[in-house]
Amino acid sequence: MNLDLTGKRALVTGSSRGIGFATALGLAGMGATVLINGRTKESTAAAMTKAQAAAPKGRFEPAPGDLAVLEGTHAVIAASRELDILVNNMSIYDVKAFQDITDADWQTYFDTNVMSGVRLTRHFLPKMLAKNWGRVVFVSSESGINIPDEMMHYGVTKAAQLAVARGCAELTKGTAVTVNSVLPGPTWVEGLAAKFASRAKAQNTTVEALQEQMFAKRRPTSLLRRFETAEEIASMICYVCSPAASGTNGAGLRVDGGCVRMPF
């Protein structure tokens, strides 16, 4: 199986932590030069230091910028220069009742979760097509299929990502460029750990008890019955970016722990 990405340049958005950071380490381990992206120069620099410590032989470059706004996108594009691999990973999420989601909330979620990937893909995909090799991956979610009632705005933007990815894949016919989506299930990342710890303290219970409650009530279809790790999600993303995945295009690849009952 050819997983060698030596000589390739990869941008992983939102890679200062979580799934993005794990993906950056994975791609670096496969030989790629990986551009680390955080919203600020400070968060990007901290992630660069952490990545270099975790993978001393890895090649990393900074690409700071807030991709939810046009100016930040321009900064990331300028830092990236040429790319072979684009992983549209950056997104935000929060629990909020539908009736409380304001117009401003909807716009923020769309700008952050959808337009960030649209703008970058619009810039880099034609260049990949011109050289007849490239990988674009949208990190969507099982919530893009099973729209959660507790964070509908998140689910809707993840569904939109699936549509954008499939539409862009249609532009790659007859080439060695692929565009795919990866759909994680509930994943244990830094931000979620902090939220669960705060809730456990407020409710005088344990994080473990809240995790069990979450799968019993919110994700009862999960077969794993646990949160996945960022590394488990990154493994699929890295595979899709590799030469070995040349026959996979326009697909939605689930790493959802079995949450989605019907095939997608």
N, C-alpha and C positions, 0 to 999 in steps of 0.2 A: 504494500500500500504506500503510495507516494504522498507523504505529508510534508515534503520539503518546500519551505518558502524562502529559501536563501535568495537574497537579491531583491525581494519584494518589499514594497513600502505599504504599511497598513496604518489607517487611522481608526481608532476606537473612540467614539464619542462617549462622554460621561465615564471616563476610565480612571478617575481618581480614586474610585472605591467600587465595591460590590462586583456585580457581574462584569462590568466593563474592565475593572482592574484585573480580574482573573483571566479575562479574555486577552488582555494585553500581555500578561505573563505567558499565556499559552502560545500566542502567535510568535512572541520573541523566542520561545523555546523551539519553535519550528524553523527558526532562521530569519524571520522577517525583522526589518527595522520598524519599530512601532512608535507611532506618535500618540503621546498621552494627552488627553484633553480634560481639563477642568474648567469651571466657569471663570476662575481668577488665576493670575500668575502664581499666587501663593499656594493655592490648592494643587495646581499642576506641579509646581516645584516639589511640594511635599510628596506627591504621588511618584514623581520621578525618583526621588531619593529612596522611597520604599521599594519601588520596582527594581532599582539597581541593586539594592541589598538582597532582594529575593532572587534575582537572576543576574549575578555578577557578569556573566558573559553576554547578557542580552544587550541589544542596541535599541536605545530609547531616545526620542526627541520630544521636546515640549510643543504643544499646540493649544495654548490657552485661549478661551473665548466663550462667551455666553451665547450658545447656539439658538436660544429662544428669540434673539434679536438679530436683525440684519447686520449690524456693525460687528457683532461677535462672530458671526458666520464668515464675514470677509476676513477677519483676523485669522481664523482657523484655516481657511483656504490658503491664505498667504503663507502661513507657517508650513502647511502640508506640501505645497508645490505639486509634485506629481504623486499619484497614488496607484497602487495595484489592487488594494483591498480597502473597502469602506464598510465599517460596522456601525450602523446607526443604532446605538445602544441607549443614548441619553433619554431619560424620561422622568416624569414626576408622578406621584400618586398620593392619594390621601383618602380617608374615609369621610364621606359627607353625604347627607341625605339629599335626594334629588331636588326636593323643594327648596333646599338651602343653597344650591349651586347657582351662583349669580352669572350674569352675562360675562362679567370680567373673568370669572373662574373658567368658564368655557373657552374664552379667547386665550387665556394663559395656557391651558392644557393643549389646545390645538397648536399654538405657536411653538410650544416646547416639545410635545411628543410627535407631532406630525410635520410641521413646517421645517424643523431642524433637519430631518432626513430628506425632505423634498428638496430643499435648497442645496444640500451637499451632493445629493445624487444627481440633480440637474446639472451641476458643475462637472462632476467627475465621471459620470457614466459615458458621455460622448467621447471623452478622452480614452477610456477603456475600450470602447468600441473601435476607435481609430487604430489602436495597437493590437486589437483582437485578443485581449486577455484581461480578465478582471473579475473581481468578486464584490458584490454588494449584498450585505445582510442587514435586514431590519429585525431588531429584537422586539417582537410583539409580545403577546401574552395569551394564555388560555382565556383570560378575561376578554379578549377580543372576540371570542366565540360564546363563552358563557358570561354574558354581560352581568357584572355584579350589581345588585340593587343598592349596595352600600357605597359604591364609587362608580356610578354610571359614566361620569365624564371620563374617567380613566379607560373604562372598557370601550367606549365609543372611539376614542383616539387610537386604541390598539386595533380595533376593527378597521379603522381608516388606514393604518399602516399596512395591513394585509392587502388592502385594495391597491395602494400605491405600489407596493412591492410586485404584485402580480402584473400590474399595468406596465411597470418598467421592464419586467422580464419579457414582455411581449416585444420590446424594442431590440432584444438581443438575438432574435432568430438567426440561425446559421452562423453564429459566432462562438468564440470560446469565452464569452463573458456570461456570468450567471447572476441572477438576482433572486434571493430567497428570503423567507422569513423563518425565524426560530421563535417558538412559542413556549416560554418557560411556564411552569406552574408556580405555586407559592414558594418563594426562595428566601432563605434566611440571610439577610444582608445587614450591614451596620445600622442603617436607619431604622429597620424593622426591629432589630434587637433593642435599640434604645426605647422605641415606642412601647414594646412589650414590657420592658423593665419598669417603665413609668406607670403603665396600667396595672401591673402586678402589685406595685407598692400602693397605689391608690385604692385598689380593691382588696388589699390584705390577702393576697393569694400568691401563687408561684407562677413563674414564666411557663413552666411545664404544664401547669393546669390550664393556663390560657391557650397554649398551643393545642392541647387536646380539645378544648371547647371550640376553638376556631375550626378545626377539621370536622368536628361533629355537626356544627351549625352552618358554617359558611362554605366548606368544601367537602361535603359528605361523599362525593363520588371519587375522591382521591383514593388510588390504590396503594400509594406509598404510605399514606397516613402520617406523613411528616413533611417538614419543610425540606426542600432541596438545598444543596450548597451552591454557591456561586461557581465553584469549579465544575460541578456537574453540568450546569448550563453552558459554561465556557467550552467544555469538551465538544459539544455539538456545534457551537459557533465556529470553533477552530477547524473542525472537520470540513464544514461547508466552505470555508475559505481555502481549503487545500486543493492541490491538483487531483486528489483522489475523488473529489466530489464533482468532477467535470460533467457527469451525467445527470446532476440534480439541478433543475432550473425551474423557477416559477412555483416553487413548493412552499408549503407551510409545514415546517418540521417541529413536531411536538416533543418537548421535554417537560411535560406537564404532570408527571407522576400519575397519569391515568385519569386526571380530572375530567377530561372531555370524553364522554362515552362513545360518541359516534366518530368514525374516521373523518379526517379533514385533509 
